Amino acid sequence: MAAQNKFSSTIIKWLFLFACITVCMRAEAHSLPNSKAQLTINGQYVLMQFRTPLEILELASKKQIDLHSKSSVDSLKQYFLSHISADDSLHSKWTVIVGNSFIQETTDPLIGKYQEIITDIYLQPGNTNSLRSFTLNCDAIIHQIPNQSILFSVEHDWQNGVTENNAKQIGIISLDIPSGKIFPLKIQLDEGSWWKGFENMIALGMQHIKEGTDHLLFLIVLLLPATLLFQRKKWSGFGGNRYSIKRLLKIVTAFTIGHSATLLIGATGLLKLPQRPVEILIAVSILISAIHAIRPLFPGKEMYVAAGFGLIHGLAFASILSNMNLSAGTLALSILGFNLGIEAMQLFIISLVIPWIILLSKTPVYRYFRIAGATLSSIAALAWIVERSTGTANFITEYVAGAAQYGLWCIIGLAVFSLIMWDWSRFEKNLTDVIR
């Protein structure tokens, strides 16, 4: 009888192993990537964004997922609740709440396109002091597909200055082959501070402007005719140093006020627009400014145009903060720090460009420089409009992205060119005076 039980037990083990291998081969045949769990550390809870290929989740849950069906959504939530839990060092169980799910098409450079399902899962401790030290139990997917792993990372941790730009990998949950068990992940995060978070927001704002070629191009193109007088429906000669500086400062200030207003409104969630239309409107703002630099469309009203389009640019800035799921206090500090970073980098770059625009606008060659700069900017704007409308990059936008990396050299080139043209202009004038 004992031998028969031993034989039956062996058969069951082999059948289980065969089932696992079959499932693994089925999953491996599609070469789909591992699941990911991206954490956001909030002041009151931890948000875990669980990302996994749709086909893998359907295979693990043994159910077809239809997010338009209430019963299917309820079943999906129950699945995650059955396979995810958390507790702290005092063994106090956390509350797990499964939020919304959505499906998107994702592209992997090695695999290609596949359907990915993303689910928000909220982990709420009984004591917020344990937010940075807890144990996470998660055998979702792996309990049915042993060759899958779940890669955990911290995407947003305000107090430690962690954002999606410098996400931190913290561990992996996978099947431990020798024991045949799925062990929990012990998460121990560094203690941060409000100053570190604030400092990071300043750096993030500076980085955003540094990489925001379209934002800077709009402002620079709008500044091109700001040093000129307007006569007979055309741009005329240089208006003088005082005239130029006054107009330039008004435009920069108006743009700052405009984007600061919508940064505040958008980041707090009072106004939220889809990202694609906002990005298209930013490209349109560059195109309109470029046309204005060639032939006046709104002479003397550049300040109001800068403020108006600044409202649109601010919505793009706000989308970065609104995706961080920050509490009220940290959001207020983030808006302040992020805006300070934007202004610091914006003023730094503009201060490097304005002196040479003023100097060059004193020379006859400025007319050709202005028209050439505005024309190239309008081509870039049109290419961005096409790219952002279709979702497909083109060679012009790729070239602009590449050229933007040499921005400092472009400013140095502008400075050298302006000095040469200004000196040549003075030489010609002196020569003319001597001949006369």
MOFENFEN-V660784 format. One record per helix or strand. SS is the DSSP state (h for helix, s for strand). FROM is the first residue (numbers start at 1). TO is the last residue. Records with the same first field share a line. If there is no record, write none. Layout:
BEGIN
SS = FROM-TO + FROM-TO
END
This chain:
BEGIN
h = 2-29 + 54-61 + 70-83 + 128-130 + 158-160 + 164-166 + 194-211 + 213-224 + 241-267 + 275-294 + 302-322 + 328-360 + 366-390 + 395-404 + 407-435
s = 35-41 + 46-53 + 84-88 + 93-93 + 95-108 + 112-124 + 133-138 + 150-157 + 162-162 + 168-173 + 175-176 + 181-182 + 185-188 + 228-231 + 234-238
END
